[in-house]
Amino acid sequence: MSGKLVIFITCGLIFVTACQTTAETPDTDRIGSKTDETGLLSEDSLDGHVTGEAMVEEMEIQVMESYPVQVEVWLRGNLPDPCTRLTEVLQEREDNTFNLFVLTQRDPNLMCIQVIEPYETTVDLEVRGLSAGEYTVSAKGALEAFILSSNN
């Protein structure tokens, strides 16, 4: 009976140690950069979290009739797993194009189920002081346009 117990315990220990993961050493060449060579992820130099930019699958633009005019953008998409979270949405304007960057963050040491996680967020565009005209909003994977009918 004790021989079977030893075999059972040995098999159990082998199984448990085979299922453990080890943390990878961060790639120090990427620390402090926005994206790596694929343009997807980088190592954040402050807290060791992996950062990236989320794909945008749907975008809706709402121009509110107020003075000054306000423009709100609804963004929807999927994150790669439930451990990835949105951190902020940056916006830059070049001429009549607004470029939006939906930034994400994930702790590389967390074990997480590999299923997509839907997200939805809104952004108030910085349109104060803009002239009347047609403007384009671009976010990774989505492109939409809106019209300001009067100077703002």
N, C-alpha and C positions, 0 to 999 in steps of 0.2 A: 504494500500500500504506500509506503514512503517513497518508493521509486517513482510511482505515478505522480505523486505530489511534487517531487523535484522536477520532473519533466513538465508538468503543468505550470509551475512557477517560472521555469526557464523560458518556456514558450510565451508566457504572459509578459515577461520582461523584454524579450526580443520584440514582441509586437508593440509594446509601449514605446520603446526607444526608436523603433523604425518609423513611428508616426509623428515624432517630434520634428519641428522645423528649427532651423538656426537662422539667426538674424544676419543679414548680409552687411558687410562693411560698406559705408557710403562711399560713392565715387567722388573723391575730393576734387576732381577736375571739373565737376559740374556745380559745385557749391557756389551759390551766389548768382547763378545764371537763371534767366527766365525759363528757358526750355533747353532740352538736350538736342542731340543731332536729329532726332525724329520730329522735334517740334512739339512733343507732347508733355513730358514730365521733366522736373528738375528737383534737385535737393535744396531745400530752403536752408540758408546758412544760419538762421537764428534758432530754429527749434528742431531741425532734423526731419521735418515733415516733407513728404513728396507733394509738390504743387503741380498744377496743370491747368489746362483750359478746357472747359466743357463744350461739347458739340451742342449746337442749337438746332432743334428739329422743327420748331414752330415759332413764328414771331407775329405778333399783332401790334399795330400802332394805333393809339387813340389820341386824336387831337381834340383837346377840350376847348370849348368856346368860352373863353374868359379873357380878361386883359390884365396882365400880359397872357398870351396864349401859353398853355402848358401842354406838353407832349409826353405821354407815358407809353412805354414799350413793355409788352408782356413777352417773356421768353419761356419756352418749354423745351425739355429734352430729357435725356437719361444719363445718369452717372453710372460708372462702371460697376459699382458695388455700394452697399448700404454704409460702408465705412468712409466713403468719400463724401465730403461736404462742400457746399458753396461757401466761399469766403467773401468775395466782393465782385462787383461788376464795374470795370473801369471803362471810361468812355473818352475817346479822342475825336476831334473833328478836324478834317482836312477839307477845306473849301465847303462843298455842300454834302459831304459824306460824314456820317457819324460811324465810327468803328467801336463796337462793344466787345469787351473781353470778359467772359464769365470764368472767373478764376476758382479753382478747387484746391482742396488740401486733404491729405490722407496720411495717417501715421503708418509708416512702412512696417512697424512691428506688430500691428494688429492682424490677427487672423480673421478673415471675413469671407462670408459666403459669396460666391461669384454669380450674382444675379444683378441685372440692371435695376437702378433705383430712379424712378421718375422725379424730376424737379420742375418747379415753376417759380419764377421770380419776376419782379417788375422793376423798371428803371425809369426815373424821371430824366428826360433829356435836358441838357442845358441849352435852352433855345432863347433865353432872354437876350435881347439886343440884335437878333438876327433879322435880316431883310426878308421880305416876302419872296417866295419862290419854292421850287421843288427841292427836297432833301432826300437823301438815301441813308438808310440804316443798314449796316453790315455787322453780322455777328457770325462766328464760326459755323458755317453751314446754312445760314439764312440771309436773305436780302429782301428788303421792303422799302417802299418810298412813301413820303407824305408831302403835303403841300401846306405851306404857311400862306394864307390868303392876304395877310397884311403884315406890315413891318411890326416887329415885336419889341 
